[in-house]
Amino acid sequence: MNILSIQSAVAYGHVGNSAAVFPLQRIGHEVWPVHTVNFSNHTGYGAWKGPVLPADDVAAVIAGVEERGAFPLVDAILTGYQGAPTIADVIIDTVARVKEANPKAIYACDPVMGNAKSGCHVADEIPPMLRSKVVPVADIIFPNQFELGYLTERDVTDLDSTLAAVEAARDMGPETVVVTSVERPETAELDVMEMLVANSEGTWMVQTPRLPMKRNGSGDVTAALFTGHLLNSADPADALAKTASSVYDMLRLTFEADSRELKLVESQEFFAHPAMQFGVEKL
């Protein structure tokens, strides 16, 4: 299947399209990347070079793809870090035009804003723009708990409040909500990470061991793999299990190598053949 991926890109390391494209290719998808920034490296280093691409330039690249007659062939649009607030209108317009050409196409949005520990790390205009304009046109969203709380204007502190916020997010427009990191008091001492997916058919959760590290780009890989697996199987529980397995093994390998960057290429067999070592529970 064909995925139009509109995200950031870096020369060194793996975030945005530089994290999403290869895993999607390894699970059988054709990916058409459109970059919103072209940086030397991710911003977690504190210093980087390169431009945020003007919205008109991003729109021009997408228009060129459309002129090749590709929009009817798009099965999914995937977006992540948007760089500048003006990119939102380009994305919304692209989603509308793709869906006009192929009504079965889905839009998967990772509403990148920040996290509970560091707060927002995007331009001030981006979070309200995501909440009011972008998320309502998405079919799937991938917030962490912090982002879920912002989008729904709720305090998200435990499983019950997370599930309530998920339903509030679904009421905003998306059919499917994937919460990429669930923190709750009852599992705080278990050294586990949890991820859940909810749609109109139900809610599923998976636990993986917690690794004592965080790496930029892991969320981009998570959103990409879940989108790709959902396209392949149309089964959210299966997509969740495969994604959790692959991402955990990638992070484990990265941790064991003591690498600042994701061991993406070295993890390709984890993407292509997930070990499926973690059970998915229906809530």
C-alpha positions as a Python dict, from the first residue, in 0.01 Angstrom:
ca = {
    (1, 'M'): (0, 0, 0),
    (2, 'N'): (101, 364, -47),
    (3, 'I'): (160, 610, 237),
    (4, 'L'): (211, 985, 194),
    (5, 'S'): (423, 1083, 495),
    (6, 'I'): (446, 1455, 574),
    (7, 'Q'): (700, 1504, 855),
    (8, 'S'): (1035, 1643, 955),
    (9, 'A'): (1360, 1499, 823),
    (10, 'V'): (1717, 1492, 956),
    (11, 'A'): (2048, 1411, 791),
    (12, 'Y'): (2196, 1254, 1105),
    (13, 'G'): (1989, 1015, 1312),
    (14, 'H'): (1630, 898, 1301),
    (15, 'V'): (1328, 1117, 1370),
    (16, 'G'): (1028, 1214, 1159),
    (17, 'N'): (1045, 1076, 808),
    (18, 'S'): (1401, 968, 882),
    (19, 'A'): (1251, 729, 1140),
    (20, 'A'): (920, 639, 975),
    (21, 'V'): (1004, 557, 615),
    (22, 'F'): (1235, 258, 658),
    (23, 'P'): (1017, 59, 903),
    (24, 'L'): (716, 110, 676),
    (25, 'Q'): (914, -14, 379),
    (26, 'R'): (1026, -320, 575),
    (27, 'I'): (664, -418, 639),
    (28, 'G'): (577, -387, 274),
    (29, 'H'): (458, -33, 212),
    (30, 'E'): (554, 221, -51),
    (31, 'V'): (626, 553, 121),
    (32, 'W'): (622, 896, -40),
    (33, 'P'): (799, 1128, 209),
    (34, 'V'): (738, 1502, 208),
    (35, 'H'): (960, 1693, 450),
    (36, 'T'): (845, 1984, 668),
    (37, 'V'): (1194, 2060, 801),
    (38, 'N'): (1537, 1958, 678),
    (39, 'F'): (1761, 1963, 983),
    (40, 'S'): (2111, 1833, 1044),
    (41, 'N'): (1990, 1641, 1351),
    (42, 'H'): (1698, 1632, 1594),
    (43, 'T'): (1647, 1922, 1831),
    (44, 'G'): (1712, 1709, 2140),
    (45, 'Y'): (2082, 1784, 2097),
    (46, 'G'): (2013, 2150, 2171),
    (47, 'A'): (2183, 2267, 1851),
    (48, 'W'): (2105, 2196, 1488),
    (49, 'K'): (2136, 2344, 1141),
    (50, 'G'): (1897, 2363, 851),
    (51, 'P'): (1564, 2516, 752),
    (52, 'V'): (1203, 2484, 850),
    (53, 'L'): (1051, 2457, 505),
    (54, 'P'): (796, 2724, 410),
    (55, 'A'): (440, 2599, 379),
    (56, 'D'): (435, 2701, 13),
    (57, 'D'): (734, 2475, -56),
    (58, 'V'): (571, 2180, 120),
    (59, 'A'): (250, 2244, -74),
    (60, 'A'): (445, 2259, -400),
    (61, 'V'): (601, 1916, -340),
    (62, 'I'): (260, 1769, -260),
    (63, 'A'): (112, 1933, -569),
    (64, 'G'): (382, 1769, -778),
    (65, 'V'): (289, 1430, -635),
    (66, 'E'): (-75, 1502, -717),
    (67, 'E'): (18, 1595, -1074),
    (68, 'R'): (167, 1249, -1119),
    (69, 'G'): (-184, 1112, -1069),
    (70, 'A'): (-87, 960, -734),
    (71, 'F'): (-366, 1079, -505),
    (72, 'P'): (-613, 801, -598),
    (73, 'L'): (-338, 554, -503),
    (74, 'V'): (-279, 693, -152),
    (75, 'D'): (-399, 452, 117),
    (76, 'A'): (-287, 662, 415),
    (77, 'I'): (-152, 1004, 500),
    (78, 'L'): (83, 1012, 799),
    (79, 'T'): (191, 1332, 971),
    (80, 'G'): (413, 1406, 1268),
    (81, 'Y'): (615, 1712, 1374),
    (82, 'Q'): (491, 1997, 1161),
    (83, 'G'): (765, 2256, 1202),
    (84, 'A'): (553, 2566, 1148),
    (85, 'P'): (186, 2642, 1222),
    (86, 'T'): (122, 2728, 857),
    (87, 'I'): (179, 2362, 764),
    (88, 'A'): (-159, 2277, 919),
    (89, 'D'): (-356, 2431, 634),
    (90, 'V'): (-142, 2244, 381),
    (91, 'I'): (-209, 1915, 561),
    (92, 'I'): (-582, 1975, 596),
    (93, 'D'): (-609, 2066, 228),
    (94, 'T'): (-403, 1761, 129),
    (95, 'V'): (-620, 1527, 337),
    (96, 'A'): (-934, 1666, 172),
    (97, 'R'): (-794, 1630, -179),
    (98, 'V'): (-661, 1279, -120),
    (99, 'K'): (-993, 1165, 26),
    (100, 'E'): (-1177, 1316, -268),
    (101, 'A'): (-957, 1109, -498),
    (102, 'N'): (-973, 798, -275),
    (103, 'P'): (-1251, 801, -12),
    (104, 'K'): (-1101, 490, 151),
    (105, 'A'): (-776, 668, 238),
    (106, 'I'): (-711, 730, 609),
    (107, 'Y'): (-531, 1013, 783),
    (108, 'A'): (-305, 915, 1075),
    (109, 'C'): (-185, 1212, 1283),
    (110, 'D'): (82, 1211, 1552),
    (111, 'P'): (-1, 1539, 1733),
    (112, 'V'): (355, 1612, 1842),
    (113, 'M'): (362, 1873, 2118),
    (114, 'G'): (570, 1752, 2411),
    (115, 'N'): (551, 1541, 2723),
    (116, 'A'): (473, 1567, 3093),
    (117, 'K'): (837, 1603, 3201),
    (118, 'S'): (952, 1873, 2959),
    (119, 'G'): (622, 2036, 2862),
    (120, 'C'): (558, 2165, 2512),
    (121, 'H'): (859, 2181, 2282),
    (122, 'V'): (689, 2319, 1971),
    (123, 'A'): (595, 2673, 1868),
    (124, 'D'): (319, 2820, 2086),
    (125, 'E'): (75, 2834, 1795),
    (126, 'I'): (98, 2463, 1713),
    (127, 'P'): (-89, 2295, 2004),
    (128, 'P'): (-412, 2499, 1966),
    (129, 'M'): (-390, 2455, 1589),
    (130, 'L'): (-362, 2078, 1629),
    (131, 'R'): (-660, 2072, 1866),
    (132, 'S'): (-892, 2295, 1665),
    (133, 'K'): (-801, 2218, 1304),
    (134, 'V'): (-592, 1906, 1249),
    (135, 'V'): (-716, 1643, 1495),
    (136, 'P'): (-1083, 1685, 1390),
    (137, 'V'): (-1000, 1570, 1035),
    (138, 'A'): (-784, 1274, 1145),
    (139, 'D'): (-895, 911, 1142),
    (140, 'I'): (-620, 798, 1383),
    (141, 'I'): (-425, 1001, 1638),
    (142, 'F'): (-120, 903, 1846),
    (143, 'P'): (-103, 1126, 2155),
    (144, 'N'): (93, 1049, 2467),
    (145, 'Q'): (-92, 1115, 2793),
    (146, 'F'): (31, 1475, 2810),
    (147, 'E'): (-86, 1547, 2456),
    (148, 'L'): (-415, 1365, 2517),
    (149, 'G'): (-480, 1585, 2819),
    (150, 'Y'): (-410, 1900, 2621),
    (151, 'L'): (-626, 1799, 2327),
    (152, 'T'): (-924, 1714, 2547),
    (153, 'E'): (-863, 1980, 2814),
    (154, 'R'): (-870, 1716, 3087),
    (155, 'D'): (-644, 1600, 3368),
    (156, 'V'): (-517, 1256, 3264),
    (157, 'T'): (-361, 1085, 3566),
    (158, 'D'): (-479, 723, 3577),
    (159, 'L'): (-649, 461, 3364),
    (160, 'D'): (-1004, 585, 3419),
    (161, 'S'): (-919, 943, 3331),
    (162, 'T'): (-717, 821, 3032),
    (163, 'L'): (-1011, 620, 2899),
    (164, 'A'): (-1248, 913, 2951),
    (165, 'A'): (-1009, 1143, 2766),
    (166, 'V'): (-979, 889, 2484),
    (167, 'E'): (-1355, 896, 2435),
    (168, 'A'): (-1349, 1275, 2443),
    (169, 'A'): (-1078, 1271, 2177),
    (170, 'R'): (-1283, 1032, 1964),
    (171, 'D'): (-1576, 1272, 1994),
    (172, 'M'): (-1353, 1535, 1831),
    (173, 'G'): (-1340, 1330, 1510),
    (174, 'P'): (-1087, 1046, 1506),
    (175, 'E'): (-1227, 693, 1494),
    (176, 'T'): (-912, 547, 1650),
    (177, 'V'): (-698, 682, 1934),
    (178, 'V'): (-363, 525, 2021),
    (179, 'V'): (-222, 645, 2354),
    (180, 'T'): (147, 578, 2313),
    (181, 'S'): (243, 591, 2682),
    (182, 'V'): (1, 527, 2967),
    (183, 'E'): (122, 610, 3317),
    (184, 'R'): (-99, 510, 3612),
    (185, 'P'): (-44, 480, 3988),
    (186, 'E'): (-126, 110, 4009),
    (187, 'T'): (161, 14, 3776),
    (188, 'A'): (413, 275, 3891),
    (189, 'E'): (630, 19, 4074),
    (190, 'L'): (611, -256, 3812),
    (191, 'D'): (868, -112, 3570),
    (192, 'V'): (634, -145, 3274),
    (193, 'M'): (523, 78, 2990),
    (194, 'E'): (170, 60, 2858),
    (195, 'M'): (12, 154, 2529),
    (196, 'L'): (-353, 136, 2436),
    (197, 'V'): (-575, 168, 2132),
    (198, 'A'): (-946, 245, 2129),
    (199, 'N'): (-1204, 263, 1854),
    (200, 'S'): (-1579, 206, 1821),
    (201, 'E'): (-1527, -170, 1861),
    (202, 'G'): (-1338, -163, 2192),
    (203, 'T'): (-1020, -79, 2380),
    (204, 'W'): (-700, -285, 2397),
    (205, 'M'): (-386, -244, 2607),
    (206, 'V'): (-37, -390, 2595),
    (207, 'Q'): (242, -386, 2856),
    (208, 'T'): (614, -397, 2784),
    (209, 'P'): (910, -379, 3023),
    (210, 'R'): (1026, -26, 3095),
    (211, 'L'): (1375, 53, 2973),
    (212, 'P'): (1574, 319, 3164),
    (213, 'M'): (1608, 547, 2863),
    (214, 'K'): (1420, 769, 2621),
    (215, 'R'): (1516, 824, 2260),
    (216, 'N'): (1392, 1080, 2011),
    (217, 'G'): (1213, 920, 1719),
    (218, 'S'): (1059, 624, 1899),
    (219, 'G'): (715, 785, 1879),
    (220, 'D'): (760, 839, 1506),
    (221, 'V'): (841, 470, 1460),
    (222, 'T'): (541, 375, 1675),
    (223, 'A'): (296, 582, 1470),
    (224, 'A'): (441, 456, 1143),
    (225, 'L'): (435, 88, 1236),
    (226, 'F'): (84, 99, 1381),
    (227, 'T'): (-47, 273, 1070),
    (228, 'G'): (128, 25, 845),
    (229, 'H'): (10, -281, 1036),
    (230, 'L'): (-346, -149, 1053),
    (231, 'L'): (-344, -106, 676),
    (232, 'N'): (-223, -464, 642),
    (233, 'S'): (-467, -631, 882),
    (234, 'A'): (-750, -386, 965),
    (235, 'D'): (-716, -529, 1319),
    (236, 'P'): (-620, -271, 1586),
    (237, 'A'): (-529, -534, 1847),
    (238, 'D'): (-297, -709, 1603),
    (239, 'A'): (-144, -376, 1499),
    (240, 'L'): (-90, -287, 1865),
    (241, 'A'): (79, -620, 1944),
    (242, 'K'): (311, -602, 1645),
    (243, 'T'): (400, -239, 1705),
    (244, 'A'): (473, -290, 2075),
    (245, 'S'): (692, -592, 1999),
    (246, 'S'): (896, -419, 1730),
    (247, 'V'): (940, -90, 1915),
    (248, 'Y'): (1042, -263, 2238),
    (249, 'D'): (1305, -473, 2061),
    (250, 'M'): (1436, -166, 1876),
    (251, 'L'): (1465, 28, 2203),
    (252, 'R'): (1624, -268, 2380),
    (253, 'L'): (1887, -294, 2107),
    (254, 'T'): (1945, 81, 2122),
    (255, 'F'): (1985, 67, 2501),
    (256, 'E'): (2224, -228, 2488),
    (257, 'A'): (2436, -41, 2232),
    (258, 'D'): (2433, 273, 2451),
    (259, 'S'): (2339, 467, 2138),
    (260, 'R'): (2206, 824, 2140),
    (261, 'E'): (2026, 748, 1814),
    (262, 'L'): (1779, 468, 1745),
    (263, 'K'): (1934, 151, 1605),
    (264, 'L'): (1684, 163, 1322),
    (265, 'V'): (1861, -28, 1045),
    (266, 'E'): (1990, -289, 1288),
    (267, 'S'): (1628, -345, 1402),
    (268, 'Q'): (1487, -421, 1060),
    (269, 'E'): (1415, -787, 1135),
    (270, 'F'): (1218, -677, 1441),
    (271, 'F'): (1000, -470, 1207),
    (272, 'A'): (959, -735, 940),
    (273, 'H'): (908, -1025, 1184),
    (274, 'P'): (775, -905, 1523),
    (275, 'A'): (841, -1153, 1802),
    (276, 'M'): (485, -1100, 1937),
    (277, 'Q'): (616, -1156, 2290),
    (278, 'F'): (359, -929, 2460),
    (279, 'G'): (-6, -1017, 2502),
    (280, 'V'): (-280, -765, 2427),
    (281, 'E'): (-566, -734, 2677),
    (282, 'K'): (-913, -615, 2582),
    (283, 'L'): (-1040, -376, 2850),
}
